[in-house]
Each structure stands twice: as C-alpha cells, then as structure tokens.
Amino acid sequence: MVGSGPERFNVLHAEFFGTDAELDAGNFSAETRQQLLWGRELAMGNGDPQRQRGLSLTYCGHTPMRDIKQIGSQVFIDTGAFGPGGRLTLVEPRALRRWSISVEEARAEGAAALALP
C-alpha cells in the first residue's frame, strides 16, 4: 500500500479479491496467500471483478499480458519482457502514466551492455 485516500494504490505480485482494509490487516488464509502469490483467475477472465469492491487501484504482475490491462481495480502490468515479443513496462501510478519498450528497443538503447551488480 502506498498513500491514503484517493491517492492510495497497492502493489501485489499476483491478484487479490478483497478490500483495502482486508489487505491492510494482513490476516490471510492459506488460500488467499496462494492467490496473492500465484493467482491468475481474474487475469485469465475467470474471476469476478465485483469481488474487488473497496479495493484501491492495485498494480499486479505475474501473468504476462500483451498490453497493460485493467480489470476492475487491478491493473496487470507484466507485458512479458522475459520472452520473445515481450515488452518491459514501467508505471508511474500517481500520474497514471505508463511506458513500454520491446526487448529489441532496449538492446538498441544499450541495455545489454549494462553490467549486473
């Protein structure tokens, strides 16, 4: 969770069906923990966005999408940078700005020459 009130947003690995208050409490069942880490139900079109009532804008990774996709309160930002044809995506949540660059474009800008720490 970052911020409060209308400025608040959440960052998760996978997905969450619940409210901000439930997320803040952090008292998760084993099933909810699994969903936070590995859930793809909503991203794959099998979850009900109505189960997110009371959840601030929430940025999620884990499930590669062709483009950034918002479903209910959750914004899926993994655009598959790990694979061929994938893109690396950066989000500036408060300004609602988003950028994507292909692996090829990143290499052309010199990304492959960067030494890893």
CORPEKA-V334068 format. One record per run of one state. SS is the DSSP state (~ for helix, > for strand, _ for the rest). FROM is the first residue (numbers start at 1). TO is the last residue. If there is no record, write none. Layout:
ss/from/to
SS/FROM/TO
SS/FROM/TO
//
This chain:
ss/from/to
_/1/1
>/2/2
_/3/4
~/5/7
_/8/8
>/9/12
_/13/19
~/20/25
_/26/29
~/30/38
_/39/48
~/49/52
_/53/57
>/58/60
_/61/68
>/69/71
_/72/73
>/74/76
_/77/79
>/80/80
_/81/86
>/87/92
~/93/95
_/96/96
>/97/102
~/103/108
_/109/110
~/111/113
_/114/117
//
